[in-house]
Amino acid sequence: MDKTRILITGATGYIGRRLKNRLLAHQDYQLRLFVRNKRKVGERARQSVEIVEGDTFNKEKLALALVGIDVAFYLIHSMGADKDFKSLDRTSAENFRNACIAAGVKKIIYLGGLGVKETASKHLLSRIETGEILSARPNDITTIWFRAGVIIGSGSASFEIIRNLAQKLPVMVAPRWVNTKTQPIAVDDVLSYLEESVSLENTGNTVVDIGADIMSFREMMIAAGRVMGLKRFIIPVPILSPRLSSYWLVFITTVPFKMAAILVDGLKSETVQQNDNAALLFPKIKPMSFEHAVQHAIDEIEKDQVVSRWCDSSAGEVCDIIYQDDPSSAIIRDRRMVEFGNVLPDKVFRSALAIGGERGWYKYNVLWRLRGAMDKMVGGYGLTRGRRVSGELRIGDALDFWKVADIKPNKRLLLLAQMKLPGKAWLEFIIEGNMLIQTAHFYPRGILGRLYWYSTLIFHNLVFQDLIEKIVKNAKQAE
């Protein structure tokens, strides 16, 4: 029996990584991933899937990715783009639909958001328009368009906001949008719908709204607190504008201002199901309750089993770390070296991989946190983004306000700075013999960049020397 050939776009993103793992369990499926950077695909997955590198704006690469494909998942959007995201989303969807038709693809499966045009935010409106474009030629290709509300799962932006608010604030004075109704859904249920849709018999173009019980954002935060054993009180007030609400989220949660603004904008209008096609077409899937979804997400976090996070991939300028693994263009460097004697190199490397996140940044963690707070104030990620799991990094992972640009096991770890800077920066760890070499690389942007670097030298002398010494010290203690 011939295998069903499936293409996943957005395969290194939050949903794409998890869907890839689900579909790999099917013996009768052959997976192909269409990614902008194949180095972000794990080594184990590379042995089981085909990979085509490119994006939907490169029609030649897109056509190559779709050769022989039966079912194509469209899991990409331009939400993090600095340019005109609506135009990018429109062009991307048109290119993808046309290329699928030309390649003879039988089915497109798309995941968008709940909502109606009349009240949708501009980003949600773009997601709706994307679904309409993908579905615009029903005589040539079938499209299954799933629409979900707030997705609850370890690492999702919505869940991280809810969890952080519920954990940190016993009493919240919140804007009126906390009473807006939506239908949260567990990420595992989203994946189940996507998985089952591959084998769904042709029903023509179909919009499938998915979700569990209708809840307000206020009810979700109170319920999340209850799951964590915390009693929370929320007082809605009419005076907090969307912009003030975004700043409020920035300093309490892990998300940067730009994403907070997008999420708050989306919360101003209801996002509830407009059809019951989920129950009609997928009767075996019974969405779990909100409380169950929260508990499952917390369990994954506590057990270091987070598969993907909201910051794994986006359309942001430095997100894909393509061509970002070579800091040779830097013109200013801070290099420090520490011998580790007869300690095994892999112990030292593992110690380097463990920096940041909940462990913090050692003796001068307060200075790192101060820099993170300053970054948040100007719209950056700050240190609160943390890391996916505590003892492991992979290319593309977020690490506080860094992004992992390169890993060569027991040899090299390269972090690309994503904090707001007047220039470009990397932090590199290299093992040579029994020596750990740590280098901060910086490419300044004009006079301001140079002034920034030299004004922070006194802090560099403290934090960078302490960092390399603690890495080696922890490795020796582990040995």
Residue pairs with C-beta under 8 A, 6 or more apart in sequence:
1 28
3 28
3 29
3 30
4 28
4 29
4 30
4 70
4 71
4 198
4 199
5 29
5 30
5 32
5 68
5 69
5 70
5 71
6 23
6 29
6 30
6 31
6 32
6 69
6 70
6 71
6 72
6 73
6 198
7 31
7 32
7 33
7 34
7 65
7 66
7 69
7 71
7 72
7 73
7 105
8 16
8 19
8 20
8 23
8 31
8 32
8 33
8 34
8 73
8 75
9 16
9 34
9 56
9 72
9 73
9 74
9 75
9 76
9 96
10 16
10 73
10 74
10 75
10 76
10 313
11 17
11 19
11 20
11 33
11 34
11 35
11 41
11 75
12 35
12 36
12 37
12 40
12 41
12 312
12 313
12 396
13 75
13 76
13 308
13 312
13 313
13 314
14 155
14 156
14 308
14 309
14 310
14 312
14 313
15 75
15 111
15 151
15 187
15 190
15 191
15 194
15 308
16 73
16 75
16 308
16 313
17 307
17 308
17 312
18 187
18 191
18 307
18 308
19 73
19 75
19 191
19 194
19 195
20 31
20 33
20 45
20 49
21 307
22 191
22 194
22 195
23 29
23 31
23 195
23 198
24 31
24 45
24 48
24 49
29 198
30 50
31 48
31 49
31 50
32 49
32 50
32 51
32 52
32 65
32 69
33 41
33 45
33 49
33 50
33 51
33 52
34 52
34 54
34 61
34 62
34 65
35 41
35 51
35 52
35 53
36 53
36 54
36 55
36 320
36 322
37 53
37 320
37 321
37 322
37 395
37 396
38 46
38 51
38 53
39 321
39 395
39 396
39 406
40 312
40 313
40 320
40 321
40 394
40 395
40 396
41 49
41 51
42 394
52 61
52 64
52 65
53 61
54 60
54 61
54 62
54 64
54 65
55 61
55 62
56 62
56 76
56 91
56 92
56 95
56 96
57 88
57 91
57 92
57 95
59 95
59 99
62 95
62 96
62 99
63 99
63 102
63 103
66 72
66 99
66 100
66 102
66 103
66 105
67 103
68 103
69 100
69 103
69 105
70 105
70 106
70 107
71 105
71 106
71 107
71 108
71 109
71 198
72 96
72 100
72 105
72 107
72 108
72 109
73 108
73 109
73 110
73 111
73 194
74 93
74 96
74 108
74 109
74 110
74 111
74 130
74 134
75 110
75 111
76 92
77 85
77 89
77 126
77 127
77 130
77 315
78 85
78 88
78 89
78 92
78 126
78 315
79 85
79 123
79 259
79 262
79 314
79 315
80 258
80 259
80 314
80 315
80 316
80 319
81 88
81 314
81 315
81 316
82 316
82 317
85 123
85 126
85 315
86 122
86 125
86 126
86 129
88 315
89 126
89 127
89 129
89 130
90 126
90 129
90 130
90 133
92 130
93 129
93 130
93 133
93 134
94 133
96 108
96 134
97 108
97 133
97 134
97 136
97 137
97 141
100 108
100 141
101 137
101 140
101 141
105 141
106 141
106 142
106 202
107 141
107 142
107 143
107 144
107 198
107 202
108 134
108 141
108 142
108 143
108 144
109 143
109 144
109 146
109 194
109 197
109 198
110 130
110 131
110 134
110 143
110 144
110 145
110 146
111 146
111 148
111 190
111 194
112 127
112 128
112 130
112 131
112 145
112 146
112 147
112 148
113 124
113 127
113 128
113 147
113 148
113 149
113 266
113 271
114 147
114 148
114 149
114 182
114 183
114 209
114 211
114 271
114 272
114 273
114 274
115 121
115 124
115 125
115 128
115 147
115 266
115 269
115 270
115 271
116 269
116 274
117 125
117 128
119 268
119 269
119 270
120 128
120 269
121 262
121 265
121 266
121 268
121 269
122 265
123 262
123 265
123 266
124 266
124 269
124 271
131 143
131 145
131 147
131 207
134 143
134 145
135 143
135 145
135 205
135 207
138 204
138 205
142 202
142 203
142 204
142 205
143 205
143 206
144 197
144 200
144 205
144 206
144 208
145 205
145 206
145 207
145 208
146 190
146 193
146 194
146 197
146 208
146 209
146 210
147 207
147 208
147 209
147 210
147 274
148 185
148 190
148 210
148 211
149 182
149 183
149 184
149 185
149 211
149 271
149 272
150 158
150 182
150 183
150 184
150 185
150 217
150 220
150 271
151 158
151 159
151 184
151 185
151 186
151 187
151 190
152 158
152 159
152 162
152 184
152 185
152 186
152 187
152 290
152 293
152 294
152 297
153 159
153 186
153 187
153 188
153 293
153 296
153 297
153 300
154 187
154 297
154 298
154 300
154 301
154 305
154 306
154 307
155 306
155 307
155 308
155 309
155 310
155 312
155 388
156 187
156 297
156 309
156 310
157 255
157 259
157 263
157 310
158 184
158 263
159 294
159 297
160 253
160 254
160 255
160 310
161 249
161 253
161 254
161 255
161 260
161 263
162 217
162 220
162 221
162 224
162 294
163 224
163 228
163 294
163 297
163 298
164 252
164 253
164 254
165 172
165 221
165 249
165 252
165 253
166 221
166 222
166 224
166 225
166 228
166 230
166 232
167 225
167 228
167 230
168 252
169 232
169 252
170 230
170 231
170 232
170 233
171 232
171 233
171 234
171 235
172 221
172 232
172 233
172 234
172 235
173 235
173 237
173 240
174 218
174 234
174 235
174 236
174 237
174 240
175 236
175 237
175 238
175 240
175 241
175 242
175 244
175 245
176 236
176 237
176 238
176 240
177 217
177 242
177 245
177 264
177 267
177 268
178 216
178 217
178 218
178 221
178 234
178 236
179 216
179 217
179 218
179 236
180 216
180 217
180 267
180 268
180 269
180 270
181 214
181 215
181 216
181 270
181 271
181 272
182 211
182 214
182 215
182 216
182 217
182 267
182 270
182 271
182 272
183 211
183 212
183 213
183 214
183 215
183 271
183 272
183 273
184 211
184 212
184 215
184 220
184 290
184 293
185 210
185 211
185 212
185 287
185 293
186 212
186 287
186 288
186 292
186 293
186 296
186 297
187 293
187 297
188 288
188 293
188 296
189 210
189 212
189 285
189 287
189 288
189 293
190 210
192 282
192 285
193 208
193 210
193 278
193 282
193 285
196 282
196 284
196 285
197 208
197 282
200 281
200 282
203 281
206 277
206 281
207 274
207 275
207 277
208 275
208 277
208 278
208 281
208 282
209 273
209 274
209 275
209 276
209 277
209 278
210 273
210 278
210 287
211 272
211 273
211 278
211 287
212 287
212 288
212 289
212 290
212 293
213 289
213 290
214 272
215 223
215 290
217 267
218 234
218 236
220 290
221 232
221 234
222 232
222 234
223 290
223 291
223 294
224 294
225 231
225 232
226 232
226 291
227 291
227 294
227 295
227 298
228 298
240 248
242 261
242 264
242 265
242 268
243 261
245 260
245 264
246 257
246 260
246 261
246 264
247 257
247 260
249 255
249 260
249 263
249 264
250 256
250 257
250 260
250 376
250 382
251 376
253 260
253 384
254 384
254 385
254 386
255 263
255 310
256 376
256 379
256 380
256 381
256 382
256 385
257 376
257 379
258 379
259 310
278 285
288 296
299 305
300 306
300 307
304 389
304 390
304 391
304 392
305 389
306 388
306 389
308 388
309 388
309 398
311 381
311 385
311 398
312 388
312 396
312 397
312 398
313 319
313 320
313 396
318 324
318 403
318 416
318 418
319 403
320 396
321 395
321 396
321 403
321 404
321 405
321 406
321 416
324 403
324 405
324 416
325 405
325 406
325 414
327 414
327 426
327 428
327 439
327 441
327 443
329 424
329 443
330 424
330 425
330 426
330 441
330 442
330 443
331 442
331 443
331 444
332 441
332 442
332 443
332 444
332 450
332 453
333 439
333 440
333 441
333 442
334 439
334 440
334 442
334 460
334 464
335 437
335 438
335 439
335 440
336 437
336 438
336 439
336 464
336 465
336 468
337 435
337 436
337 437
337 438
337 468
338 435
338 436
338 438
338 468
338 469
338 471
338 472
339 434
339 435
339 436
339 472
340 348
340 434
340 435
340 436
340 472
340 475
340 476
341 434
341 476
342 434
343 434
343 472
343 475
343 476
343 479
344 479
345 410
345 431
345 434
346 409
346 410
347 475
347 478
347 479
348 431
348 436
348 471
348 472
348 475
349 409
349 410
349 411
349 413
349 429
349 431
350 391
350 475
350 478
351 471
351 472
351 474
351 475
351 478
352 413
352 429
352 436
352 471
353 391
353 392
353 393
353 413
354 390
354 391
354 474
355 361
355 399
355 467
355 471
356 383
356 386
356 387
356 399
356 400
356 402
357 386
357 387
357 390
357 399
357 400
358 386
358 390
359 390
360 368
361 368
361 463
361 467
362 466
362 467
362 470
363 466
363 470
364 459
364 462
364 463
364 466
367 459
367 462
367 463
368 383
368 400
368 463
369 383
371 383
371 419
372 382
372 383
372 384
372 400
372 401
372 419
373 382
373 383
375 381
375 382
375 383
375 401
375 419
375 420
376 382
376 384
378 420
379 420
380 401
380 418
380 419
380 420
381 398
381 400
381 401
381 418
381 419
382 400
382 401
382 419
383 400
383 401
384 400
385 398
385 400
385 401
386 398
386 400
387 393
387 397
387 398
387 399
387 400
388 397
388 398
393 399
393 404
393 407
393 413
394 404
394 407
395 404
395 405
395 406
395 407
396 403
396 404
397 403
397 404
398 404
398 418
399 415
401 417
401 418
401 419
402 415
402 416
402 417
402 418
402 427
403 415
403 416
403 418
404 413
404 414
404 415
404 416
405 414
405 415
405 416
405 426
406 412
406 413
406 414
407 413
407 414
410 431
411 430
411 431
412 428
412 429
412 430
412 431
413 428
413 429
414 426
414 427
414 428
414 429
415 426
415 427
415 428
416 425
416 426
417 424
417 425
417 426
417 427
419 425
421 449
421 452
422 444
422 445
422 446
422 448
422 449
422 451
422 452
423 442
423 443
423 444
423 445
423 449
423 452
423 453
424 442
424 443
424 445
425 440
425 441
425 442
425 443
426 439
426 440
426 441
427 438
427 439
427 440
427 441
428 437
428 438
428 439
428 440
428 441
429 436
429 437
429 438
429 471
430 436
430 437
430 439
431 437
436 468
436 471
436 472
438 464
438 467
438 468
438 471
440 460
440 464
442 449
442 453
443 449
444 450
444 452
444 453
